[in-house]
Amino acid sequence: QVQFVESGGGSVQPGGSLRLSCTASGSVRSIYAMGWYRQAPGTQRELVAAITSGTNTNYADSVTGRINIPKDNAKNTVYLQRNSLKPEDTAVYCCNTCILGAYYWGKGTLVAVSS
Protein backbone atom coordinates (compact mmCIF):
# COMPACT_ATOMS: atom_id res chain seq x y z
CA GLN A 1 0.00 0.00 0.00
CA VAL A 2 0.95 3.61 -0.48
CA GLN A 3 0.05 6.64 1.58
CA PHE A 4 0.21 10.24 0.41
CA VAL A 5 0.38 13.43 2.44
CA GLU A 6 -0.14 16.72 0.64
CA SER A 7 0.84 20.14 1.94
CA GLY A 8 1.50 23.67 0.78
CA GLY A 9 -2.00 24.88 0.05
CA GLY A 10 -3.34 28.21 1.21
CA SER A 11 -4.83 31.50 0.17
CA VAL A 12 -3.20 33.50 -2.60
CA GLN A 13 -4.09 36.51 -4.71
CA PRO A 14 -4.61 36.22 -8.47
CA GLY A 15 -1.28 36.14 -10.24
CA GLY A 16 0.45 34.58 -7.26
CA SER A 17 2.27 31.26 -6.94
CA LEU A 18 2.22 28.24 -4.66
CA ARG A 19 4.25 25.07 -4.43
CA LEU A 20 2.37 22.03 -3.27
CA SER A 21 4.08 18.92 -1.94
CA CYS A 22 3.00 15.28 -2.06
CA THR A 23 5.08 12.90 0.03
CA ALA A 24 4.63 9.17 -0.41
CA SER A 25 5.26 6.41 2.11
CA GLY A 26 4.78 2.67 2.14
CA SER A 27 5.42 0.70 -1.04
CA VAL A 28 6.94 3.63 -2.89
CA ARG A 29 9.08 1.37 -5.09
CA SER A 30 5.84 0.14 -6.67
CA ILE A 31 4.95 3.62 -7.92
CA TYR A 32 5.49 4.09 -11.65
CA ALA A 33 3.55 7.30 -12.14
CA MET A 34 1.90 9.89 -9.95
CA GLY A 35 -0.73 12.44 -10.74
CA TRP A 36 -1.97 15.67 -9.25
CA TYR A 37 -5.74 16.11 -9.41
CA ARG A 38 -7.97 18.96 -8.37
CA GLN A 39 -11.62 19.28 -7.55
CA ALA A 40 -13.52 22.52 -7.19
CA PRO A 41 -16.92 22.67 -5.47
CA GLY A 42 -19.64 21.33 -7.72
CA THR A 43 -17.24 20.03 -10.35
CA GLN A 44 -15.71 16.70 -11.26
CA ARG A 45 -12.18 15.86 -10.27
CA GLU A 46 -9.70 16.54 -13.05
CA LEU A 47 -6.10 15.58 -13.69
CA VAL A 48 -3.85 18.63 -13.88
CA ALA A 49 -0.40 17.06 -14.07
CA ALA A 50 1.29 13.68 -14.06
CA ILE A 51 4.85 12.40 -13.93
CA THR A 52 6.34 8.95 -14.43
CA SER A 53 9.14 7.32 -12.46
CA GLY A 54 11.43 8.80 -15.07
CA THR A 55 10.86 12.38 -16.14
CA ASN A 56 7.95 12.12 -18.54
CA THR A 57 5.32 14.71 -17.69
CA ASN A 58 1.84 15.55 -18.85
CA TYR A 59 -0.20 18.68 -18.15
CA ALA A 60 -3.83 19.63 -18.61
CA ASP A 61 -4.46 22.22 -21.32
CA SER A 62 -6.12 24.52 -18.79
CA VAL A 63 -2.89 24.92 -16.81
CA THR A 64 -0.14 24.46 -19.40
CA GLY A 65 2.43 27.23 -19.12
CA ARG A 66 1.47 27.93 -15.51
CA ILE A 67 2.52 24.66 -13.94
CA ASN A 68 5.52 22.45 -13.27
CA ILE A 69 5.81 19.07 -11.56
CA PRO A 70 9.33 18.56 -10.21
CA LYS A 71 10.16 15.66 -7.91
CA ASP A 72 12.74 14.66 -5.34
CA ASN A 73 13.21 10.90 -5.39
CA ALA A 74 15.35 10.96 -2.26
CA LYS A 75 12.44 12.46 -0.33
CA ASN A 76 9.73 10.42 -2.10
CA THR A 77 8.11 13.76 -2.88
CA VAL A 78 6.48 15.17 -5.97
CA TYR A 79 5.81 18.89 -6.09
CA LEU A 80 3.27 20.92 -7.99
CA GLN A 81 4.49 24.40 -8.80
CA ARG A 82 1.55 26.62 -9.67
CA ASN A 83 2.19 30.04 -11.16
CA SER A 84 0.01 32.90 -12.39
CA LEU A 85 -2.88 31.55 -10.37
CA LYS A 86 -6.42 32.49 -11.32
CA PRO A 87 -9.63 32.37 -9.26
CA GLU A 88 -10.72 29.35 -11.31
CA ASP A 89 -7.71 27.47 -9.98
CA THR A 90 -9.39 27.37 -6.58
CA ALA A 91 -9.79 23.70 -5.64
CA VAL A 92 -8.64 20.91 -3.40
CA TYR A 93 -5.51 19.44 -4.92
CA CYS A 94 -4.59 15.83 -4.19
CA CYS A 95 -2.15 13.28 -5.50
CA ASN A 96 -2.81 9.80 -6.77
CA THR A 97 -1.25 6.68 -8.10
CA CYS A 98 -2.50 3.36 -9.42
CA ILE A 99 -0.70 0.13 -8.53
CA LEU A 100 -1.95 -3.18 -9.94
CA GLY A 101 -5.40 -1.73 -10.44
CA ALA A 102 -5.70 -0.22 -6.96
CA TYR A 103 -5.98 3.55 -6.67
CA TYR A 104 -4.36 5.45 -3.81
CA TRP A 105 -5.32 9.02 -2.94
CA GLY A 106 -4.14 11.61 -0.50
CA LYS A 107 -6.59 13.75 1.47
CA GLY A 108 -5.65 16.86 -0.45
CA THR A 109 -4.70 20.44 0.25
CA LEU A 110 -6.87 23.47 -0.45
CA VAL A 111 -5.77 26.25 -2.79
CA ALA A 112 -7.94 29.37 -2.66
CA VAL A 113 -7.29 32.15 -5.17
CA SER A 114 -9.08 35.42 -4.55
CA SER A 115 -8.46 39.12 -4.20
C-alpha positions in Angstrom: 0.0 0.0 0.0 1.0 3.6 -0.5 0.1 6.6 1.6 0.2 10.2 0.4 0.4 13.4 2.4 -0.1 16.7 0.6 0.8 20.1 1.9 1.5 23.7 0.8 -2.0 24.9 0.0 -3.3 28.2 1.2 -4.8 31.5 0.2 -3.2 33.5 -2.6 -4.1 36.5 -4.7 -4.6 36.2 -8.5 -1.3 36.1 -10.2 0.4 34.6 -7.3 2.3 31.3 -6.9 2.2 28.2 -4.7 4.2 25.1 -4.4 2.4 22.0 -3.3 4.1 18.9 -1.9 3.0 15.3 -2.1 5.1 12.9 0.0 4.6 9.2 -0.4 5.3 6.4 2.1 4.8 2.7 2.1 5.4 0.7 -1.0 6.9 3.6 -2.9 9.1 1.4 -5.1 5.8 0.1 -6.7 4.9 3.6 -7.9 5.5 4.1 -11.6 3.6 7.3 -12.1 1.9 9.9 -10.0 -0.7 12.4 -10.7 -2.0 15.7 -9.2 -5.7 16.1 -9.4 -8.0 19.0 -8.4 -11.6 19.3 -7.6 -13.5 22.5 -7.2 -16.9 22.7 -5.5 -19.6 21.3 -7.7 -17.2 20.0 -10.4 -15.7 16.7 -11.3 -12.2 15.9 -10.3 -9.7 16.5 -13.0 -6.1 15.6 -13.7 -3.8 18.6 -13.9 -0.4 17.1 -14.1 1.3 13.7 -14.1 4.8 12.4 -13.9 6.3 9.0 -14.4 9.1 7.3 -12.5 11.4 8.8 -15.1 10.9 12.4 -16.1 8.0 12.1 -18.5 5.3 14.7 -17.7 1.8 15.5 -18.9 -0.2 18.7 -18.2 -3.8 19.6 -18.6 -4.5 22.2 -21.3 -6.1 24.5 -18.8 -2.9 24.9 -16.8 -0.1 24.5 -19.4 2.4 27.2 -19.1 1.5 27.9 -15.5 2.5 24.7 -13.9 5.5 22.4 -13.3 5.8 19.1 -11.6 9.3 18.6 -10.2 10.2 15.7 -7.9 12.7 14.7 -5.3 13.2 10.9 -5.4 15.4 11.0 -2.3 12.4 12.5 -0.3 9.7 10.4 -2.1 8.1 13.8 -2.9 6.5 15.2 -6.0 5.8 18.9 -6.1 3.3 20.9 -8.0 4.5 24.4 -8.8 1.5 26.6 -9.7 2.2 30.0 -11.2 0.0 32.9 -12.4 -2.9 31.6 -10.4 -6.4 32.5 -11.3 -9.6 32.4 -9.3 -10.7 29.4 -11.3 -7.7 27.5 -10.0 -9.4 27.4 -6.6 -9.8 23.7 -5.6 -8.6 20.9 -3.4 -5.5 19.4 -4.9 -4.6 15.8 -4.2 -2.1 13.3 -5.5 -2.8 9.8 -6.8 -1.2 6.7 -8.1 -2.5 3.4 -9.4 -0.7 0.1 -8.5 -2.0 -3.2 -9.9 -5.4 -1.7 -10.4 -5.7 -0.2 -7.0 -6.0 3.5 -6.7 -4.4 5.4 -3.8 -5.3 9.0 -2.9 -4.1 11.6 -0.5 -6.6 13.7 1.5 -5.7 16.9 -0.5 -4.7 20.4 0.2 -6.9 23.5 -0.4 -5.8 26.2 -2.8 -7.9 29.4 -2.7 -7.3 32.1 -5.2 -9.1 35.4 -4.5 -8.5 39.1 -4.2 
